[in-house]
Amino acid sequence: MATLSHEHAEHAEHAAHEGNKNAALLIAVLAAALAICEQQAKHAEISVEANAILAADTWNEYQAKSVRSAMAQDLERVAATLDTPVQPERAAQREEALKRLRSDREHYDSDPKTGKDALAARAHAYEEVRDHSVERSHTYDNAAAALELGIVLSTASVITSAKMLLRFACVLGAIGIILGIFGAVAPEVVVF
């Protein structure tokens, strides 16, 4: 009888030791995944900041072009209302000024590289990258939270020898890893 209870104690100790190994391995895997998710979240946050600045700068440039275009248009209208000078030299200068104002306005509005339309398209592109990076950051943050909870539950399972906690830790770890993968490939799918 003493041998049987001694044998059960050895099996229990072996099972507890094996459970601790599994928990330790799970903690290591979850910690590695957590480090990756936190690094990717930081990269996403940097992208958010950089693209927000680029979008704001581009919209500021757009606004400056709008003001210049409006001024050129207003000056063109004012100059067009003035009587044509009698002297041919003055009349040529007036026509040249009108032509230059018209050209400036067209340049500000529709130059393919620096015109308002090009600037607006560029600003919208920066905003799209910024918004996508925000979604990535949130998804990675949620993944990190699930992984952290998985680590906590794994640690608690070692202390309490509760297998149920280890199972919950596995589930949370799996959720964290899945969220991390979605953060990399399709963060907009898991927005919450």
C-alpha positions in Angstrom: 0.0 0.0 0.0 2.8 2.4 0.8 4.5 1.5 -2.4 1.3 2.3 -4.4 0.9 5.7 -2.8 4.6 6.4 -3.3 4.2 5.4 -7.0 1.2 7.8 -7.3 3.2 10.6 -5.8 6.0 10.0 -8.2 3.6 10.1 -11.2 2.0 13.2 -9.8 5.4 14.9 -9.4 6.4 13.8 -12.9 3.1 15.1 -14.4 3.6 18.4 -12.5 7.1 18.7 -13.8 6.0 17.9 -17.4 3.2 20.5 -17.0 5.7 23.1 -15.8 7.9 22.3 -18.9 4.9 22.8 -21.2 3.9 26.1 -19.4 7.5 27.3 -19.6 7.6 26.5 -23.3 4.3 28.2 -23.9 5.5 31.3 -22.0 8.6 31.4 -24.2 6.6 31.2 -27.4 4.1 33.8 -26.3 6.9 36.1 -25.1 8.6 35.9 -28.5 5.3 36.5 -30.3 4.6 39.5 -27.9 8.0 41.0 -28.8 7.3 40.8 -32.5 3.8 42.3 -32.1 5.1 45.1 -30.0 7.8 45.9 -32.5 5.4 45.9 -35.4 3.0 48.1 -33.4 5.8 50.6 -32.9 6.6 50.5 -36.6 3.0 51.1 -37.4 2.9 54.1 -34.9 5.9 55.6 -36.5 4.3 55.2 -39.9 1.1 56.9 -38.6 3.1 59.9 -37.3 5.3 60.2 -40.5 2.3 60.0 -42.9 0.2 62.4 -40.8 3.0 64.9 -41.0 3.4 64.4 -44.7 -0.3 64.7 -45.3 -0.5 67.9 -43.3 2.5 69.4 -45.1 1.0 68.5 -48.5 -2.4 70.0 -47.5 -0.5 73.2 -46.4 1.2 73.3 -49.8 -2.2 72.8 -51.4 -3.6 75.7 -49.4 -0.7 77.9 -50.5 -1.3 77.0 -54.1 -5.0 77.8 -53.7 -4.2 81.2 -52.3 -1.7 82.0 -55.1 -4.2 80.7 -57.7 -7.0 82.9 -56.3 -4.7 85.9 -56.2 -3.6 85.4 -59.8 -7.2 85.0 -60.9 -8.3 88.1 -59.0 -5.4 90.2 -60.4 -6.1 88.9 -63.9 -9.7 90.0 -63.5 -8.8 93.4 -62.2 -6.2 93.9 -65.0 -8.7 92.8 -67.6 -11.2 95.5 -66.5 -8.6 98.3 -67.0 -8.7 100.2 -70.3 -6.2 99.2 -72.8 -3.4 101.8 -72.8 -3.0 103.9 -75.9 0.7 103.4 -76.1 1.6 100.1 -77.8 4.4 99.4 -75.4 2.1 99.7 -72.4 -0.6 97.6 -74.1 1.9 94.9 -74.7 3.0 95.0 -71.1 -0.6 94.7 -70.0 -1.2 91.7 -72.3 2.0 90.1 -71.1 0.9 90.6 -67.5 -2.5 89.1 -68.2 -0.9 86.1 -70.0 1.6 85.6 -67.1 -1.3 85.7 -64.5 -3.3 83.2 -66.5 -0.3 80.9 -66.9 0.5 81.2 -63.1 -3.1 80.3 -62.3 -3.1 77.3 -64.6 0.2 76.2 -63.2 -1.0 76.4 -59.6 -4.2 74.6 -60.4 -3.2 71.8 -62.8 0.6 71.3 -63.0 1.0 67.5 -63.0 3.7 67.5 -60.3 3.0 70.6 -58.1 -0.5 71.7 -59.0 -3.4 71.5 -56.6 -4.8 68.3 -58.2 -1.4 66.5 -57.8 -1.0 67.8 -54.3 -4.5 66.7 -53.3 -3.9 63.2 -54.7 -0.6 63.0 -52.9 -2.2 64.1 -49.6 -5.0 61.5 -49.9 -2.4 58.8 -50.5 -0.5 59.8 -47.3 -3.8 59.8 -45.4 -4.6 56.3 -46.7 -1.2 55.0 -45.5 -1.7 56.7 -42.2 -5.2 55.2 -41.7 -4.0 51.7 -42.7 -1.1 52.1 -40.2 -3.6 53.1 -37.4 -5.5 49.9 -38.1 -2.3 47.9 -38.0 -1.2 49.5 -34.7 -4.6 48.8 -33.1 -4.5 45.2 -34.3 -1.0 44.6 -33.0 -1.9 46.3 -29.7 -4.9 43.9 -29.3 -2.6 40.9 -30.2 -0.1 42.0 -27.6 -2.8 42.3 -25.0 -4.0 38.7 -25.7 -0.4 37.4 -25.6 0.3 39.2 -22.3 -2.8 37.6 -20.8 -1.7 34.3 -22.1 1.7 34.7 -20.4 0.0 35.7 -17.1 -2.3 32.7 -17.2 0.6 30.4 -18.1 2.6 31.7 -15.2 -0.4 31.3 -12.9 -0.9 27.7 -14.1 2.7 26.9 -13.0 2.1 28.3 -9.5 -1.3 26.7 -9.0 -0.8 23.5 -11.2 -4.2 24.3 -12.8 -4.4 22.8 -16.2 -7.5 24.8 -17.0 -5.4 28.0 -16.7 -2.8 26.6 -19.1 -5.6 25.8 -21.6 -7.0 29.4 -21.4 -3.4 30.6 -21.9 -3.1 28.5 -25.0 -6.4 29.9 -26.3 -5.4 33.5 -25.6 -2.0 32.9 -27.1 -3.6 31.5 -30.3 -5.9 34.6 -30.5 -2.9 36.9 -30.0 -0.9 35.1 -32.7 -3.9 35.2 -35.1 -4.4 38.9 -34.4 -0.7 39.5 -35.1 -0.9 37.7 -38.4 -4.0 39.8 -39.3 -2.0 42.9 -38.3 0.5 42.0 -40.9 -1.8 41.1 -43.8 -5.3 42.5 -43.2 -5.7 44.7 -40.1 -9.0 46.2 -41.3 -10.6 42.7 -41.0 -10.4 42.6 -37.2 -11.2 46.2 -36.2 -12.6 46.5 -32.6 
